[in-house]
Amino acid sequence: MTDKIPGTGGERYVPYAERTGNESIVYFTRDLSPEGLKKLYRRVNGRIAGKVAVKLHTGEQYGPNIIPSAWVKDFMASELPDATIVETNTFYEGDRDTTEKHRETLKVNGWDFCPVDITDAFGTADLLVLGGKWFDHMSVGRELPKYDSLVALTHFKGHTMGGFGGSNKNIGIGCADGKIGKRMIHARNSDDPELAWSVDMEELMERMTESTKATVDFFGKKTCFINVMRNISVSCDCEGCLAEPVVTPDIGILASTDILAVDQACVDLIYALKEEDGAAMRERIESRHGHRQLSYMDELGMGNRKYLLLDTDHEDARIRPADAVANVVPFVEDPKVAERRMKALAALAEAEAAK
């Protein structure tokens, strides 16, 4: 184990020209729909076989920004009819910190169309962290190692502590179990409630990334990563209806077999947006030193920061991030979603007033 000193530079965006190494392939579509999910999944699913786990963020109750469950239902019925959604309980108190509450939230948010395995409901398992600075193992849900393949289906958005939430955060935090693994990441494994959320900036990015590495290494080549750039709030889906209003335009869907390349490409698309469109997300990433997620994945050999961005809407033409976001339009919240969010906020206010 090396000296436990966090790296630096997490506040700085590294332009493409300054990156080194090989180029991976990242597929892109502007088609934000179940058909778009299917199209990109078919480009990256070559090694997916056996018992398949689909890891996604199922969200707090009535969360307005999660990937629509109807999309995932359609996608899984077509492409992964025998797969299981996998989740873990949360470290924070909320709608998903116990298995009982988590099950109810899954029903509320429409995730009752297929099996959902709350993998830490009955215990934990340890996965090795090879070459880690902070960990030599990570505690995950007991059931996770029973799967053969992992499909990370990620809602790309901001994050209050991580800066942004892509595939790295979806796996690193989302596969760590709620009571041990997440405490290892967020509280340096301390039981002291004063230290519950004491890890931030570069150290948090590195701990999260080492957790991801444990899971990605376990599944090896039987993984793929799909990031949905829709309803991009600066807040994570763990904030539910209290998430900051979306001001970033919808962009599209990206997919790769390289976790670093797909997260890096999403960040590059954010930085390619016009100033007024991308300012909120750029500030969120930089102020939390979120770029350290990417540089540390690179240091750990988890993928490539350079990539070929292929436009599946135009016969796999190679495009630049600026081309991908050239025709984005201002975000407009779906009226039905807005109504549901307002009702949920009213219910929360009523419950708070009743205390």
N, C-alpha and C positions, 0 to 999 in steps of 0.2 A: 504494500500500500504506500502511495506517495504521501508527502506532506499534505495535510488537509487545509489547503489555502485555495479559496475560489479564484477562478480566472477573472479576467477583466475584459472590458470592451463591449459588454452587453447592451450598451446604449447606442452603439454605432452600427449603422447599416453598411454592409460591405458591398460595394458595386460589383457587378459581374466581372468586370475586367480585372479586378484584384483577386479573384478566386483562382485556385489551382486545382489540378487533378483531372480525372476523366469526366465525361458527360453521360448522365443517365437519360432515360426517356421518360417524359411526362406528357400524358395525353390531356387534351383540353376540349371541352364543349361548352357552348353558351346555353345549351338546352337544359334548363333547370326543371326537370320533370322526372318521373319514373323511367321514361325512355332514355333520358340522358344518363341516368345511373346505369341502366342496363348496357348501353352502348360502351361506356368506359370500362365497366367491370369486365366485359368480354375481351377487352384489350390486355387486361393484367391478371387474368384468373388462371393462367396456364398451369400453375403448380397447386391450385386449391383442390384438395381431395379429402376423402374420408369424413370424419366427424368435424363439421365446420362451425366455428364460433364467429358470430358477427358482433363486433364491439362498437357500440355507439352510445352517445350520451342521451339517455331517455328523458332527462330533464326533471325539474321540479314541477309541481302541479300547475297546469295551464300555461306553462312557459310558452311565450309567443314565438320564439325564434328557433326551436329545435327543428331538425329535419322532419317534415310532416310524416306521421306514422302511416298515412295512406300511401305515400310514395314508397316507403319501405315495404309495406305489405305487398304492393304490386311487384316491386323489384324482387323480393324474396320468393314470391309465388312463381315467378318466371325463372329465376336464375339459381335460387338456393332453397328449394322447397323443403328440404330436410334439415336445414341449418337451425341454429339456436342463437338468439340474442343473448349476449353475456353482459352482466353488469356487476358492480359491487356496491355495498352500502357506503354511505358517506362518513367522513371524519367530523364534519360540522353537524350541528343539530338542525333538522329540517324535515322535509317530506320523505327522506330516504335514508335516515340514519339507523333505522331498524328494518329488519326484513319485513315485518308486518306492515309498517308504514310504506315501505318501498313497493310492496305488492299492490297496495291501494293506489299509489301514485301511478304505477304502470297502467292500471285500469283507466284512471282518469285521463291519462295522456294518449290512450288508444293503442297501447302495446300489448294487447291481449289476443292478437291474431295468430300468434305462434308461441312456442315455448320460450320463456325468458329464464335464464339460469342466473340467479343472484349467487355468484360463485363462492362468496364467503359466508353464505347463510349458515353453513354447518362446519366452518373451520377454515384453516389456512394451509398453504403449502409454500415452500421456499424454492425460488429459482436462483441459479447462480448469476452473479454479476461479474463478468470477466473483464479484467483491466480497469475496474472502478477505482475512483478516488475515495468516495464516501462509503461505499458498500461492497461487501463480497457476496451478498445475497439480497434478494428482495422478497418480502412476504406478499403473496397474492392469494386470491380466493382458492380454496381447496380444489374446486372442480375444474379450474382453468387448464391444468396440465392433462386433463382427460380428453382434450380436443386435439385433433390432428392438424387443423389449419385455422388461420385467423384472418378474417376480413375486417379491416379497420374502416368503418364508415363514419366519417367525422364531419361535424358541422364546424367549419372554420369561422372563428370569431375572435374577439378580444378576450382578455382575462384580467381580473382585478390584480392578481399577483404575478401571473406568468407573462403578461404582456399580450400574448396571443395564445389561442388554443387550436392547434392543428392535430395531426396524427400523433405527434410526440406526447402532447398533453393527454389526449384521449386514452392512450395506452399507459403512459407512465403513472398518471394519477388514477385513471379509470380501471386499471387492472390490479393495482395495489389494494389489498383488502382494507376495510374501513377502520379497523381498530389497531392494527399493527403496522402494516405497510405504509398507510398514509401518515401515521404518526412518525415513522422513520423519516419520511420526506419533510413533513411540515414542522415537526417539533424536535428534530434530532433524537428521536426515540425516547424523549422525556415524558414522564407522567405528570409533570408540573403544569397545571392549567395556565400558568402565566407564560409558559413557553409554547403554548399550543400552535401559534401561528408566527413563531419568531424567525423562521427562515424565509429570506426573501432575496431579491436581486440575483446575482450570479450563482450563489450557492443553491438557491431553490432550483434554478434552471438545470444545474448540474445533477442534483439529486433526482429530480424528475426524469432527466434523460437516462441516468443509470438504471432507474426502475424500468423505463421503456426498453433499454438494451437487454435486460433480463428476459423479458417476454419475447422480444423479437428474436433473440438468439435461440430461445427454446423452440420456436416454430420454424426457424431457419428460412428456407426458400418457400415454405408453404404459407406465405403472407402476401397481402397486397393492401394498398392504401388508397382510399378515395376521400377527397376533401370537397365538401359542398360549400361554395362561397355565396351564401344566400342569407338575408337577415343578419348582416354582419354588425351586431352591436359590439361596443367596446367591452361589454359585460359578458361573462360566461353564462351558459344555460343553467348553471347552479344557482343563479340569482332569480330565476323564474320571472314572474311578472314585475319584479323590482329592477330588472335589467334596464340599463340606460337606453333611451330611444335610439333606434337605428338611424344613422345619418350617412352611412356608407352605401353606395349603390350595390345591387346584386351583380355578380360577375359571371359565375358559371361553375363548372365541376372540373376537378383535376384528379388524375389517377396515375399511380406508378407502382412498381415493385420496389422502389427506393424511397424509404420514409424521409430521409433528409431532402432528397430532390423535390418531393411533392410539397413538403412544408416550405422549403426555400422558394419554390415557384410561387406559392400563394403569397408569401411576404413580398416577393418581387412585384406581383400584380398590384398589391396595395400601394407600393412605392411608385408604380407607373401611373396611378390615377392622378387626375388633376388635383392641384393643391386643395381646393375646397372639398373635393370628394374623399381624399385619403387622409386629411389632416388629423382627424380624430383617432383613427387606428394607428397612424404613425406615432402620434404622441403617446398613445397607450403602450405601444411596444417599446419605445425608447425610454420612457419614464420608469418602466419596470425592468429595464435591461434584458428584454426578451430575446434579443439577438443572440444571447449566450446559448439559448437552446440549439441554435443552428451551428455555431462554432464548436460547441462541445460534442454534438453528434459527429461532426467532422473529425475532431480529435480522437474520438472513440472508434473511428472507422465504420460508422453505421451507414455510410452512403456517400453520395457526391453532392457538392454544392453547385456544380455546373450541370446543365441538362439541355436536352433538345426538347423544346415545347412544340408539340405536334397538334395542329388544329384538325380535329376529327370532323368538324363541320365543313372542311374544305380539303378533303382527300389527303389528310395528314401533312399538309403544308407546314414547314417550319416557320414559326412566327416568334416575334418578340413579345415580352409582357405588354408593351405599349399597344401592340396590335390587338391583343386579347381584350383590353379594356377600352378600346377606341370608341365604342358605341354604347357604353353603359348609360343608363338613365337614372335620374334621382329616385331614391327608394320611396315607395308608397306602401304603407302597411295594408294588408288585406282587411277589409271592413269587418269580416266575421272574426278574424283574429283580434282586431282592435276591441271589438265588443266583448269578447271572452276575457281579454286582458283587463278591461275596465271593471268587469264584474268581479274578477278575482281580486283586484286591488281594493274594491269596495268591501268585499268579504273580509280581507285582511284588516282593513281599517276598523270594521265593525268588531272583529274579534279583539283587536288591540284596545278599543274603547271599553269593551266589556271587562277587561282585566281589573 
